[in-house]
Amino acid sequence: MPRFRWTQLTNIPVVITGIVAWQWELEEQKLKGILLMHLVMGCVSSVLIWVVWFIHKRAQRQNGGILPAYRLPIEAAAVAIVAVTGHLGGFVSDVNGPG
């Protein structure tokens, strides 16, 4: 059975700290724009990481480790969404900002 990888263990506190930062720093103001997109994409990234892990775990348990072909588009989507989330995070932190 696949063990937890660091991505599973670290994405839980990442999502929690993102929500706590919103509550603490912005005092629960309504999110909009890039910050809202970053938070939503981060949550979607987290869910997709867990889905990929579950697919691998189930394949190991039921099929002797033979992975289904449908996992590839899901993994590709997860990689793309993680990349977009990181890119948006650069704008949130002013790394990718104007000037």
ZIJO-V194985 format. One record per residue. N is the residue number from 1. RES is the residue in one small letter. NEAR is the number of other ideal C-beta (glycine too) atoms within 10 Angstrom. Layout:
N & RES & NEAR
N & RES & NEAR
This chain:
1 & m & 7
2 & p & 15
3 & r & 7
4 & f & 9
5 & r & 12
6 & w & 7
7 & t & 16
8 & q & 16
9 & l & 9
10 & t & 12
11 & n & 19
12 & i & 11
13 & p & 10
14 & v & 15
15 & v & 16
16 & i & 10
17 & t & 11
18 & g & 17
19 & i & 13
20 & v & 11
21 & a & 11
22 & w & 16
23 & q & 11
24 & w & 10
25 & e & 8
26 & l & 11
27 & e & 7
28 & e & 8
29 & q & 10
30 & k & 6
31 & l & 14
32 & k & 8
33 & g & 10
34 & i & 15
35 & l & 17
36 & l & 13
37 & m & 16
38 & h & 22
39 & l & 19
40 & v & 14
41 & m & 19
42 & g & 21
43 & c & 16
44 & v & 16
45 & s & 24
46 & s & 22
47 & v & 14
48 & l & 19
49 & i & 19
50 & w & 15
51 & v & 15
52 & v & 19
53 & w & 16
54 & f & 12
55 & i & 17
56 & h & 18
57 & k & 14
58 & r & 14
59 & a & 16
60 & q & 14
61 & r & 11
62 & q & 9
63 & n & 10
64 & g & 7
65 & g & 10
66 & i & 8
67 & l & 14
68 & p & 12
69 & a & 6
70 & y & 9
71 & r & 15
72 & l & 10
73 & p & 9
74 & i & 14
75 & e & 17
76 & a & 10
77 & a & 15
78 & a & 21
79 & v & 13
80 & a & 12
81 & i & 19
82 & v & 19
83 & a & 12
84 & v & 15
85 & t & 20
86 & g & 14
87 & h & 14
88 & l & 21
89 & g & 17
90 & g & 13
91 & f & 16
92 & v & 15
93 & s & 10
94 & d & 9
95 & v & 9
96 & n & 13
97 & g & 9
98 & p & 5
99 & g & 3
